[in-house]
Amino acid sequence: ELLGAQRVRLYQTAGFVKEPGHGETAWHSDLNTAPLDTNAMLTFWLPLTPVPDLDHAPLEFASGSHRDFSLA
């Protein structure tokens, strides 16, 4: 229902480990990491450990970053 699609295909799963104190991740777009010719896709982040507070903010989003362009 959320995607407005009758079917959903799982393309890829990935695990990324980021230890405390490793610093920030550079701005990037997930769109250019998948060999798909569509913007009709979704990526998401699911933390497996608690996020203590907003000072350790897990994610920030760039307005309009869902459009077809690269931030890199």
Backbone as CSV, one residue per row, in Angstrom:
resi,resn,N_x,N_y,N_z,CA_x,CA_y,CA_z,C_x,C_y,C_z
1,GLU,0.810,-1.194,0.000,0.000,0.000,0.000,0.857,1.264,0.000
2,LEU,1.914,1.254,0.800,2.771,2.433,0.931,3.341,2.865,-0.418
3,LEU,3.736,1.905,-1.236,4.343,2.210,-2.524,3.320,2.364,-3.640
4,GLY,2.077,1.996,-3.404,1.074,2.064,-4.449,1.329,1.045,-5.546
5,ALA,1.935,-0.069,-5.206,2.287,-1.095,-6.188,1.606,-2.407,-5.822
6,GLN,1.281,-3.194,-6.842,0.685,-4.503,-6.590,1.739,-5.530,-6.190
7,ARG,2.970,-5.329,-6.672,4.061,-6.243,-6.359,5.302,-5.446,-5.997
8,VAL,6.150,-6.052,-5.198,7.418,-5.449,-4.816,8.505,-6.500,-5.011
9,ARG,9.619,-6.098,-5.591,10.746,-7.000,-5.801,11.900,-6.553,-4.914
10,LEU,12.428,-7.490,-4.166,13.614,-7.213,-3.360,14.824,-7.407,-4.259
11,TYR,15.555,-6.343,-4.483,16.703,-6.394,-5.378,17.980,-6.755,-4.633
12,GLN,18.181,-6.174,-3.492,19.462,-6.313,-2.818,19.301,-6.069,-1.327
13,THR,20.090,-6.759,-0.549,20.228,-6.443,0.867,21.704,-6.175,1.125
14,ALA,21.971,-5.341,2.067,23.369,-5.023,2.375,23.474,-4.662,3.849
15,GLY,24.583,-4.994,4.422,24.853,-4.609,5.797,26.071,-3.709,5.847
16,PHE,25.955,-2.602,6.522,27.057,-1.662,6.675,27.318,-1.488,8.168
17,VAL,28.533,-1.683,8.555,28.905,-1.525,9.962,29.627,-0.192,10.112
18,LYS,29.135,0.606,11.019,29.779,1.896,11.294,30.000,1.976,12.795
19,GLU,31.241,1.836,13.193,31.595,1.860,14.608,31.501,3.278,15.169
20,PRO,31.204,3.415,16.461,31.171,4.745,17.075,32.499,5.480,16.870
21,GLY,32.413,6.764,16.557,33.601,7.579,16.392,34.198,7.557,14.996
22,HIS,33.582,6.871,14.073,34.122,6.799,12.712,33.798,8.023,11.867
23,GLY,33.130,8.987,12.418,32.867,10.221,11.685,31.670,10.120,10.759
24,GLU,31.444,11.220,10.053,30.278,11.319,9.175,30.518,10.619,7.850
25,THR,29.434,10.189,7.237,29.460,9.640,5.885,29.217,10.794,4.923
26,ALA,29.953,10.853,3.839,29.789,11.936,2.856,28.402,11.882,2.217
27,TRP,27.919,13.034,1.795,26.642,13.088,1.079,26.727,12.181,-0.137
28,HIS,25.661,11.467,-0.388,25.619,10.570,-1.536,24.165,10.303,-1.911
29,SER,23.964,9.744,-3.056,22.643,9.338,-3.526,22.651,7.832,-3.730
30,ASP,21.695,7.137,-3.155,21.603,5.687,-3.345,21.152,5.328,-4.754
31,LEU,20.520,6.274,-5.438,19.965,5.989,-6.765,21.021,5.504,-7.749
32,ASN,22.219,6.082,-7.700,23.232,5.691,-8.686,23.977,4.410,-8.304
33,THR,23.582,3.752,-7.210,24.221,2.491,-6.840,23.470,1.274,-7.371
34,ALA,22.288,1.481,-7.917,21.486,0.371,-8.435,21.404,0.462,-9.956
35,PRO,21.609,-0.650,-10.639,21.561,-0.625,-12.107,20.131,-0.691,-12.629
36,LEU,19.323,0.264,-12.241,17.921,0.308,-12.660,17.692,1.587,-13.443
37,ASP,16.811,1.531,-14.411,16.540,2.717,-15.224,15.240,3.382,-14.795
38,THR,15.025,3.466,-13.501,13.804,4.058,-12.971,14.077,4.724,-11.627
39,ASN,13.247,5.682,-11.296,13.270,6.269,-9.955,12.250,5.590,-9.050
40,ALA,11.486,4.646,-9.599,10.439,3.962,-8.840,11.066,2.872,-7.971
41,MET,11.904,3.299,-7.062,12.555,2.373,-6.153,12.641,2.996,-4.775
42,LEU,12.981,2.202,-3.811,13.021,2.672,-2.443,14.219,2.057,-1.743
43,THR,14.927,2.865,-0.984,15.973,2.364,-0.098,15.602,2.814,1.304
44,PHE,16.055,2.076,2.283,15.771,2.497,3.649,16.878,2.055,4.582
45,TRP,16.932,2.704,5.718,17.927,2.436,6.748,17.198,1.905,7.967
46,LEU,17.676,0.829,8.511,17.090,0.226,9.695,18.201,0.029,10.723
47,PRO,18.225,0.851,11.777,19.287,0.699,12.778,19.063,-0.568,13.600
48,LEU,20.124,-1.286,13.848,20.037,-2.506,14.646,20.427,-2.274,16.096
49,THR,20.847,-1.051,16.406,21.141,-0.656,17.781,20.438,0.669,18.047
50,PRO,20.148,0.982,19.285,19.458,2.235,19.590,20.271,3.465,19.157
51,VAL,19.580,4.475,18.701,20.193,5.768,18.386,19.949,6.642,19.614
52,PRO,21.016,7.059,20.307,20.848,7.679,21.623,20.088,9.006,21.635
53,ASP,20.346,9.894,20.684,19.688,11.198,20.691,19.953,11.906,19.365
54,LEU,19.375,13.088,19.210,19.516,13.826,17.958,20.933,14.323,17.709
55,ASP,21.757,14.422,18.757,23.155,14.798,18.542,23.906,13.715,17.784
56,HIS,23.373,12.521,17.807,23.930,11.398,17.056,22.978,11.056,15.909
57,ALA,22.443,12.104,15.288,21.407,11.953,14.261,21.811,10.925,13.214
58,PRO,20.987,9.930,13.020,21.325,8.855,12.105,21.321,9.255,10.635
59,LEU,20.388,10.071,10.222,20.262,10.419,8.805,19.853,11.868,8.626
60,GLU,20.298,12.429,7.531,19.793,13.716,7.064,19.472,13.538,5.592
61,PHE,18.467,14.222,5.109,18.056,14.104,3.723,18.202,15.441,3.012
62,ALA,18.656,15.391,1.778,18.757,16.589,0.952,17.435,16.768,0.220
63,SER,16.837,17.924,0.344,15.569,18.195,-0.329,15.699,17.969,-1.833
64,GLY,14.801,17.179,-2.401,14.821,16.903,-3.838,15.770,15.791,-4.239
65,SER,16.404,15.136,-3.264,17.390,14.116,-3.612,16.773,12.856,-4.202
66,HIS,15.448,12.772,-4.203,14.777,11.629,-4.817,14.725,11.754,-6.341
67,ARG,15.112,12.904,-6.860,15.099,13.089,-8.309,16.314,12.423,-8.940
68,ASP,16.323,12.317,-10.241,17.338,11.552,-10.966,18.621,12.370,-11.178
69,PHE,19.448,12.427,-10.146,20.757,13.067,-10.262,21.668,12.527,-9.180
70,SER,22.922,12.761,-9.299,23.893,12.251,-8.338,24.407,13.390,-7.480
71,LEU,24.571,13.129,-6.192,25.149,14.128,-5.289,26.662,14.026,-5.258
72,ALA,27.213,13.002,-5.856,28.652,12.800,-5.817,29.346,13.629,-6.895
